[in-house]
């Protein structure tokens, strides 16, 4: 009984926070709620961080909601139980996270301004993730030798990874990962600013400055970042920003969504992101298109008016 009461309270908190009324609950709303639960349905008592609920637990949530809406149909409040068409499948929790992996252009711009003010160390890193779709290892592996300000190009050819306790310089993840990208205006301004900061740091630290290999993103004294540190700091920043589900890697998906909106084709997108297999690009593309279609209004009513007289 205590378990059922706790589930009811959890459901109540979610829907009250969104100010939903009974008649507002549609199958789509419920589907989003169950996917949310599979990612952030409970709070860790020690860390106070949101954690996934098991598939079995989310099915319990569904059963309780089914009973609630069944009573609403009996009472004549609803015509159909909205839970009927919504199911919780036995997939791994991480498969649901993609539902929340995209950020819009406006959200990215807002994020960058927030990062600039509150986590300036992450500004250039976030910019490269959002607009170039670079992997964490590619961002931290970026060297000044790969930046050509005259030709306006950016060569992706090195990575920095973490192997136990040693920073390791490695090749890109795949052969396709080696690519030369356009250095557009805002990106050049971003890198020029970082370059100026490094020159000031080098002058300050003098012989203690350690950026011997010419990395773009380093500590003030030139030491390379621990990739895990950057991921944790980004996670902290996104929690403060109000989007804890977005990881540094998710920025690759957001970059893809921006480029798809700009009309880029699959092959161009594949090259920009450094995918070996076009199927990987297609999966991101199809998921984004499906999400956009589900979120958009049905605009077929207007364009079908020319045929309305057939059914008068």
SEDOZA-696994 format. One record per residue (C-alpha): x, y, z; chain; residue number from 1; residue in three letters. Coordinates in steps of 0.2 Angstrom, whole numbers, plus 5000, padded with zeros to 4 digits. Example, Ala and Ser with C-alpha at 12.3 -4.5 7.8 and 13.67 -1.06 7.14 Angstrom:
<drengus>
+------+------+------+--------+-------+-------+
|   c1 |   c2 |   c3 | drengu | vomar | marlo |
+------+------+------+--------+-------+-------+
| 5062 | 4978 | 5039 |      A |     1 |   ALA |
| 5068 | 4995 | 5036 |      A |     2 |   SER |
+------+------+------+--------+-------+-------+
</drengus>
This chain:
<drengus>
+------+------+------+--------+-------+-------+
|   c1 |   c2 |   c3 | drengu | vomar | marlo |
+------+------+------+--------+-------+-------+
| 5000 | 5000 | 5000 |      A |     1 |   UNK |
| 5014 | 5012 | 5004 |      A |     2 |   UNK |
| 5022 | 5009 | 4987 |      A |     3 |   UNK |
| 5006 | 5013 | 4978 |      A |     4 |   UNK |
| 5004 | 5029 | 4988 |      A |     5 |   UNK |
| 5022 | 5034 | 4984 |      A |     6 |   UNK |
| 5018 | 5031 | 4965 |      A |     7 |   UNK |
| 5003 | 5041 | 4966 |      A |     8 |   UNK |
| 5012 | 5055 | 4974 |      A |     9 |   UNK |
| 5026 | 5054 | 4961 |      A |    10 |   UNK |
| 5013 | 5055 | 4947 |      A |    11 |   UNK |
| 5004 | 5069 | 4955 |      A |    12 |   UNK |
| 5020 | 5080 | 4957 |      A |    13 |   UNK |
| 5024 | 5078 | 4939 |      A |    14 |   UNK |
| 5007 | 5083 | 4932 |      A |    15 |   UNK |
| 5003 | 5096 | 4944 |      A |    16 |   UNK |
| 5020 | 5105 | 4940 |      A |    17 |   UNK |
| 5015 | 5105 | 4922 |      A |    18 |   UNK |
| 4997 | 5112 | 4927 |      A |    19 |   UNK |
| 4988 | 5098 | 4917 |      A |    20 |   UNK |
| 4970 | 5096 | 4919 |      A |    21 |   UNK |
| 4962 | 5079 | 4916 |      A |    22 |   UNK |
| 4955 | 5083 | 4899 |      A |    23 |   UNK |
| 4973 | 5089 | 4894 |      A |    24 |   UNK |
| 4980 | 5071 | 4895 |      A |    25 |   UNK |
| 4982 | 5063 | 4878 |      A |    26 |   UNK |
| 4991 | 5047 | 4873 |      A |    27 |   UNK |
| 5006 | 5058 | 4867 |      A |    28 |   UNK |
| 5007 | 5067 | 4884 |      A |    29 |   UNK |
| 5007 | 5050 | 4893 |      A |    30 |   UNK |
| 5020 | 5043 | 4881 |      A |    31 |   UNK |
| 5031 | 5058 | 4885 |      A |    32 |   UNK |
| 5028 | 5055 | 4903 |      A |    33 |   UNK |
| 5033 | 5037 | 4903 |      A |    34 |   UNK |
| 5049 | 5040 | 4893 |      A |    35 |   UNK |
| 5053 | 5054 | 4906 |      A |    36 |   UNK |
| 5051 | 5041 | 4920 |      A |    37 |   UNK |
| 5062 | 5029 | 4911 |      A |    38 |   UNK |
| 5076 | 5042 | 4912 |      A |    39 |   UNK |
| 5073 | 5053 | 4927 |      A |    40 |   UNK |
| 5059 | 5044 | 4937 |      A |    41 |   UNK |
| 5067 | 5043 | 4954 |      A |    42 |   UNK |
| 5079 | 5053 | 4965 |      A |    43 |   UNK |
| 5094 | 5045 | 4972 |      A |    44 |   UNK |
| 5093 | 5048 | 4991 |      A |    45 |   UNK |
| 5112 | 5050 | 4992 |      A |    46 |   UNK |
| 5117 | 5061 | 4977 |      A |    47 |   UNK |
| 5099 | 5069 | 4975 |      A |    48 |   UNK |
| 5101 | 5067 | 4957 |      A |    49 |   UNK |
| 5087 | 5060 | 4945 |      A |    50 |   UNK |
| 5089 | 5042 | 4940 |      A |    51 |   UNK |
| 5080 | 5030 | 4928 |      A |    52 |   UNK |
| 5065 | 5020 | 4934 |      A |    53 |   UNK |
| 5065 | 5002 | 4929 |      A |    54 |   UNK |
| 5053 | 4996 | 4915 |      A |    55 |   UNK |
| 5043 | 4986 | 4928 |      A |    56 |   UNK |
| 5041 | 5001 | 4939 |      A |    57 |   UNK |
| 5035 | 5012 | 4924 |      A |    58 |   UNK |
| 5023 | 4999 | 4920 |      A |    59 |   UNK |
| 5016 | 5000 | 4937 |      A |    60 |   UNK |
| 5014 | 5019 | 4934 |      A |    61 |   UNK |
| 5004 | 5015 | 4918 |      A |    62 |   UNK |
| 4993 | 5003 | 4927 |      A |    63 |   UNK |
| 4988 | 5015 | 4940 |      A |    64 |   UNK |
| 4985 | 5029 | 4927 |      A |    65 |   UNK |
| 4975 | 5016 | 4917 |      A |    66 |   UNK |
| 4963 | 5013 | 4932 |      A |    67 |   UNK |
| 4962 | 5032 | 4935 |      A |    68 |   UNK |
| 4956 | 5035 | 4917 |      A |    69 |   UNK |
| 4945 | 5020 | 4917 |      A |    70 |   UNK |
| 4935 | 5027 | 4931 |      A |    71 |   UNK |
| 4935 | 5044 | 4922 |      A |    72 |   UNK |
| 4927 | 5036 | 4907 |      A |    73 |   UNK |
| 4914 | 5027 | 4918 |      A |    74 |   UNK |
| 4910 | 5043 | 4926 |      A |    75 |   UNK |
| 4907 | 5051 | 4909 |      A |    76 |   UNK |
| 4921 | 5063 | 4910 |      A |    77 |   UNK |
| 4931 | 5056 | 4896 |      A |    78 |   UNK |
| 4925 | 5046 | 4881 |      A |    79 |   UNK |
| 4941 | 5035 | 4879 |      A |    80 |   UNK |
| 4954 | 5030 | 4891 |      A |    81 |   UNK |
| 4970 | 5038 | 4884 |      A |    82 |   UNK |
| 4981 | 5025 | 4892 |      A |    83 |   UNK |
| 4974 | 5012 | 4880 |      A |    84 |   UNK |
| 4986 | 5016 | 4865 |      A |    85 |   UNK |
| 5002 | 5019 | 4876 |      A |    86 |   UNK |
| 5013 | 5005 | 4881 |      A |    87 |   UNK |
| 5030 | 5003 | 4890 |      A |    88 |   UNK |
| 5041 | 4992 | 4880 |      A |    89 |   UNK |
| 5055 | 4982 | 4888 |      A |    90 |   UNK |
| 5069 | 4992 | 4880 |      A |    91 |   UNK |
| 5084 | 4998 | 4889 |      A |    92 |   UNK |
| 5082 | 5015 | 4897 |      A |    93 |   UNK |
| 5096 | 5023 | 4886 |      A |    94 |   UNK |
| 5085 | 5020 | 4871 |      A |    95 |   UNK |
| 5073 | 5033 | 4877 |      A |    96 |   UNK |
| 5086 | 5046 | 4880 |      A |    97 |   UNK |
| 5086 | 5051 | 4862 |      A |    98 |   UNK |
| 5069 | 5058 | 4864 |      A |    99 |   UNK |
| 5077 | 5073 | 4873 |      A |   100 |   UNK |
| 5093 | 5074 | 4865 |      A |   101 |   UNK |
| 5090 | 5089 | 4853 |      A |   102 |   UNK |
| 5092 | 5107 | 4856 |      A |   103 |   UNK |
| 5085 | 5120 | 4845 |      A |   104 |   UNK |
| 5095 | 5135 | 4838 |      A |   105 |   UNK |
| 5087 | 5147 | 4850 |      A |   106 |   UNK |
| 5091 | 5135 | 4865 |      A |   107 |   UNK |
| 5109 | 5133 | 4859 |      A |   108 |   UNK |
| 5111 | 5152 | 4858 |      A |   109 |   UNK |
| 5103 | 5154 | 4875 |      A |   110 |   UNK |
| 5115 | 5140 | 4882 |      A |   111 |   UNK |
| 5130 | 5148 | 4875 |      A |   112 |   UNK |
| 5126 | 5165 | 4884 |      A |   113 |   UNK |
| 5123 | 5156 | 4900 |      A |   114 |   UNK |
| 5139 | 5146 | 4899 |      A |   115 |   UNK |
| 5149 | 5162 | 4895 |      A |   116 |   UNK |
| 5142 | 5170 | 4911 |      A |   117 |   UNK |
| 5143 | 5155 | 4922 |      A |   118 |   UNK |
| 5155 | 5142 | 4915 |      A |   119 |   UNK |
| 5167 | 5152 | 4904 |      A |   120 |   UNK |
| 5179 | 5138 | 4903 |      A |   121 |   UNK |
| 5167 | 5128 | 4893 |      A |   122 |   UNK |
| 5162 | 5141 | 4881 |      A |   123 |   UNK |
| 5173 | 5137 | 4866 |      A |   124 |   UNK |
| 5171 | 5118 | 4870 |      A |   125 |   UNK |
| 5152 | 5120 | 4870 |      A |   126 |   UNK |
| 5153 | 5130 | 4854 |      A |   127 |   UNK |
| 5163 | 5117 | 4845 |      A |   128 |   UNK |
| 5151 | 5103 | 4851 |      A |   129 |   UNK |
| 5135 | 5113 | 4846 |      A |   130 |   UNK |
| 5140 | 5120 | 4829 |      A |   131 |   UNK |
| 5153 | 5107 | 4823 |      A |   132 |   UNK |
| 5146 | 5092 | 4831 |      A |   133 |   UNK |
| 5163 | 5087 | 4837 |      A |   134 |   UNK |
| 5166 | 5072 | 4849 |      A |   135 |   UNK |
| 5173 | 5076 | 4866 |      A |   136 |   UNK |
| 5190 | 5068 | 4861 |      A |   137 |   UNK |
| 5190 | 5078 | 4845 |      A |   138 |   UNK |
| 5187 | 5095 | 4854 |      A |   139 |   UNK |
| 5200 | 5091 | 4867 |      A |   140 |   UNK |
| 5212 | 5085 | 4853 |      A |   141 |   UNK |
| 5211 | 5101 | 4842 |      A |   142 |   UNK |
| 5227 | 5109 | 4839 |      A |   143 |   UNK |
| 5232 | 5126 | 4833 |      A |   144 |   UNK |
| 5241 | 5117 | 4818 |      A |   145 |   UNK |
| 5224 | 5111 | 4813 |      A |   146 |   UNK |
| 5217 | 5129 | 4812 |      A |   147 |   UNK |
| 5220 | 5138 | 4796 |      A |   148 |   UNK |
| 5214 | 5156 | 4797 |      A |   149 |   UNK |
| 5220 | 5161 | 4780 |      A |   150 |   UNK |
| 5211 | 5146 | 4771 |      A |   151 |   UNK |
| 5197 | 5147 | 4783 |      A |   152 |   UNK |
| 5198 | 5128 | 4787 |      A |   153 |   UNK |
| 5198 | 5117 | 4802 |      A |   154 |   UNK |
| 5206 | 5100 | 4801 |      A |   155 |   UNK |
| 5200 | 5086 | 4812 |      A |   156 |   UNK |
| 5213 | 5074 | 4814 |      A |   157 |   UNK |
| 5218 | 5071 | 4832 |      A |   158 |   UNK |
| 5209 | 5066 | 4848 |      A |   159 |   UNK |
| 5213 | 5066 | 4867 |      A |   160 |   UNK |
| 5206 | 5052 | 4877 |      A |   161 |   UNK |
| 5209 | 5046 | 4895 |      A |   162 |   UNK |
| 5217 | 5029 | 4897 |      A |   163 |   UNK |
| 5217 | 5025 | 4916 |      A |   164 |   UNK |
| 5227 | 5039 | 4923 |      A |   165 |   UNK |
| 5237 | 5045 | 4907 |      A |   166 |   UNK |
| 5231 | 5057 | 4894 |      A |   167 |   UNK |
| 5233 | 5049 | 4877 |      A |   168 |   UNK |
| 5234 | 5057 | 4860 |      A |   169 |   UNK |
| 5226 | 5046 | 4848 |      A |   170 |   UNK |
| 5220 | 5046 | 4830 |      A |   171 |   UNK |
| 5202 | 5050 | 4826 |      A |   172 |   UNK |
| 5189 | 5037 | 4830 |      A |   173 |   UNK |
| 5187 | 5032 | 4812 |      A |   174 |   UNK |
| 5196 | 5035 | 4796 |      A |   175 |   UNK |
| 5180 | 5045 | 4791 |      A |   176 |   UNK |
| 5184 | 5055 | 4807 |      A |   177 |   UNK |
| 5198 | 5064 | 4798 |      A |   178 |   UNK |
| 5190 | 5079 | 4789 |      A |   179 |   UNK |
| 5193 | 5097 | 4784 |      A |   180 |   UNK |
| 5178 | 5108 | 4789 |      A |   181 |   UNK |
| 5174 | 5126 | 4784 |      A |   182 |   UNK |
| 5180 | 5139 | 4797 |      A |   183 |   UNK |
| 5165 | 5151 | 4797 |      A |   184 |   UNK |
| 5165 | 5168 | 4804 |      A |   185 |   UNK |
| 5159 | 5166 | 4822 |      A |   186 |   UNK |
| 5170 | 5150 | 4824 |      A |   187 |   UNK |
| 5185 | 5161 | 4819 |      A |   188 |   UNK |
| 5180 | 5174 | 4831 |      A |   189 |   UNK |
| 5179 | 5161 | 4845 |      A |   190 |   UNK |
| 5196 | 5153 | 4841 |      A |   191 |   UNK |
| 5204 | 5170 | 4840 |      A |   192 |   UNK |
| 5198 | 5175 | 4857 |      A |   193 |   UNK |
| 5205 | 5158 | 4864 |      A |   194 |   UNK |
| 5221 | 5162 | 4855 |      A |   195 |   UNK |
| 5223 | 5179 | 4864 |      A |   196 |   UNK |
| 5219 | 5171 | 4881 |      A |   197 |   UNK |
| 5232 | 5158 | 4878 |      A |   198 |   UNK |
| 5245 | 5171 | 4873 |      A |   199 |   UNK |
| 5241 | 5181 | 4889 |      A |   200 |   UNK |
| 5243 | 5165 | 4900 |      A |   201 |   UNK |
| 5259 | 5160 | 4891 |      A |   202 |   UNK |
| 5266 | 5177 | 4895 |      A |   203 |   UNK |
| 5261 | 5176 | 4913 |      A |   204 |   UNK |
| 5267 | 5158 | 4916 |      A |   205 |   UNK |
| 5282 | 5160 | 4905 |      A |   206 |   UNK |
| 5294 | 5144 | 4908 |      A |   207 |   UNK |
| 5280 | 5136 | 4918 |      A |   208 |   UNK |
| 5268 | 5136 | 4903 |      A |   209 |   UNK |
| 5266 | 5118 | 4897 |      A |   210 |   UNK |
| 5256 | 5118 | 4881 |      A |   211 |   UNK |
| 5270 | 5111 | 4871 |      A |   212 |   UNK |
| 5259 | 5102 | 4858 |      A |   213 |   UNK |
| 5249 | 5117 | 4854 |      A |   214 |   UNK |
| 5232 | 5112 | 4860 |      A |   215 |   UNK |
| 5217 | 5124 | 4858 |      A |   216 |   UNK |
| 5208 | 5119 | 4874 |      A |   217 |   UNK |
| 5219 | 5119 | 4890 |      A |   218 |   UNK |
| 5221 | 5125 | 4908 |      A |   219 |   UNK |
| 5228 | 5142 | 4910 |      A |   220 |   UNK |
| 5245 | 5135 | 4913 |      A |   221 |   UNK |
| 5244 | 5125 | 4896 |      A |   222 |   UNK |
| 5240 | 5108 | 4904 |      A |   223 |   UNK |
| 5228 | 5097 | 4894 |      A |   224 |   UNK |
| 5211 | 5094 | 4902 |      A |   225 |   UNK |
| 5206 | 5077 | 4909 |      A |   226 |   UNK |
| 5191 | 5073 | 4897 |      A |   227 |   UNK |
| 5181 | 5066 | 4912 |      A |   228 |   UNK |
| 5183 | 5083 | 4921 |      A |   229 |   UNK |
| 5175 | 5092 | 4906 |      A |   230 |   UNK |
| 5161 | 5080 | 4905 |      A |   231 |   UNK |
| 5157 | 5082 | 4923 |      A |   232 |   UNK |
| 5158 | 5101 | 4922 |      A |   233 |   UNK |
| 5147 | 5101 | 4907 |      A |   234 |   UNK |
| 5134 | 5090 | 4917 |      A |   235 |   UNK |
| 5135 | 5102 | 4931 |      A |   236 |   UNK |
| 5132 | 5117 | 4919 |      A |   237 |   UNK |
| 5117 | 5108 | 4911 |      A |   238 |   UNK |
| 5109 | 5105 | 4927 |      A |   239 |   UNK |
| 5111 | 5123 | 4932 |      A |   240 |   UNK |
| 5104 | 5128 | 4915 |      A |   241 |   UNK |
| 5089 | 5117 | 4917 |      A |   242 |   UNK |
| 5092 | 5104 | 4904 |      A |   243 |   UNK |
| 5101 | 5090 | 4914 |      A |   244 |   UNK |
| 5097 | 5077 | 4901 |      A |   245 |   UNK |
| 5109 | 5085 | 4888 |      A |   246 |   UNK |
| 5126 | 5078 | 4888 |      A |   247 |   UNK |
| 5141 | 5085 | 4879 |      A |   248 |   UNK |
| 5139 | 5071 | 4866 |      A |   249 |   UNK |
| 5121 | 5076 | 4864 |      A |   250 |   UNK |
| 5127 | 5092 | 4856 |      A |   251 |   UNK |
| 5132 | 5082 | 4841 |      A |   252 |   UNK |
| 5114 | 5078 | 4839 |      A |   253 |   UNK |
| 5109 | 5096 | 4841 |      A |   254 |   UNK |
| 5122 | 5101 | 4828 |      A |   255 |   UNK |
| 5114 | 5088 | 4816 |      A |   256 |   UNK |
| 5096 | 5094 | 4819 |      A |   257 |   UNK |
| 5102 | 5112 | 4815 |      A |   258 |   UNK |
| 5110 | 5107 | 4799 |      A |   259 |   UNK |
| 5095 | 5096 | 4794 |      A |   260 |   UNK |
| 5084 | 5112 | 4796 |      A |   261 |   UNK |
| 5096 | 5121 | 4785 |      A |   262 |   UNK |
| 5093 | 5108 | 4771 |      A |   263 |   UNK |
| 5109 | 5098 | 4772 |      A |   264 |   UNK |
| 5108 | 5081 | 4763 |      A |   265 |   UNK |
| 5114 | 5065 | 4771 |      A |   266 |   UNK |
| 5131 | 5064 | 4763 |      A |   267 |   UNK |
| 5136 | 5082 | 4768 |      A |   268 |   UNK |
| 5130 | 5079 | 4786 |      A |   269 |   UNK |
| 5139 | 5062 | 4787 |      A |   270 |   UNK |
| 5155 | 5071 | 4782 |      A |   271 |   UNK |
| 5153 | 5085 | 4794 |      A |   272 |   UNK |
| 5150 | 5073 | 4808 |      A |   273 |   UNK |
| 5163 | 5061 | 4803 |      A |   274 |   UNK |
| 5152 | 5046 | 4802 |      A |   275 |   UNK |
| 5160 | 5030 | 4794 |      A |   276 |   UNK |
| 5143 | 5022 | 4791 |      A |   277 |   UNK |
| 5129 | 5033 | 4783 |      A |   278 |   UNK |
| 5116 | 5022 | 4793 |      A |   279 |   UNK |
| 5122 | 5031 | 4809 |      A |   280 |   UNK |
| 5118 | 5048 | 4800 |      A |   281 |   UNK |
| 5102 | 5041 | 4794 |      A |   282 |   UNK |
| 5096 | 5036 | 4811 |      A |   283 |   UNK |
| 5099 | 5053 | 4818 |      A |   284 |   UNK |
| 5091 | 5061 | 4803 |      A |   285 |   UNK |
| 5075 | 5050 | 4804 |      A |   286 |   UNK |
| 5074 | 5052 | 4823 |      A |   287 |   UNK |
| 5075 | 5071 | 4822 |      A |   288 |   UNK |
| 5062 | 5071 | 4808 |      A |   289 |   UNK |
| 5050 | 5060 | 4818 |      A |   290 |   UNK |
| 5052 | 5071 | 4833 |      A |   291 |   UNK |
| 5049 | 5087 | 4823 |      A |   292 |   UNK |
| 5033 | 5079 | 4815 |      A |   293 |   UNK |
| 5026 | 5074 | 4831 |      A |   294 |   UNK |
| 5029 | 5091 | 4839 |      A |   295 |   UNK |
| 5022 | 5101 | 4824 |      A |   296 |   UNK |
| 5004 | 5105 | 4821 |      A |   297 |   UNK |
| 4995 | 5096 | 4807 |      A |   298 |   UNK |
| 4995 | 5108 | 4793 |      A |   299 |   UNK |
| 4986 | 5097 | 4780 |      A |   300 |   UNK |
| 4969 | 5105 | 4784 |      A |   301 |   UNK |
| 4974 | 5121 | 4775 |      A |   302 |   UNK |
| 4982 | 5113 | 4760 |      A |   303 |   UNK |
| 4967 | 5101 | 4757 |      A |   304 |   UNK |
| 4954 | 5115 | 4756 |      A |   305 |   UNK |
| 4954 | 5115 | 4737 |      A |   306 |   UNK |
| 4947 | 5098 | 4738 |      A |   307 |   UNK |
| 4934 | 5102 | 4751 |      A |   308 |   UNK |
| 4920 | 5103 | 4739 |      A |   309 |   UNK |
| 4921 | 5085 | 4735 |      A |   310 |   UNK |
| 4914 | 5081 | 4752 |      A |   311 |   UNK |
| 4901 | 5095 | 4754 |      A |   312 |   UNK |
+------+------+------+--------+-------+-------+
</drengus>
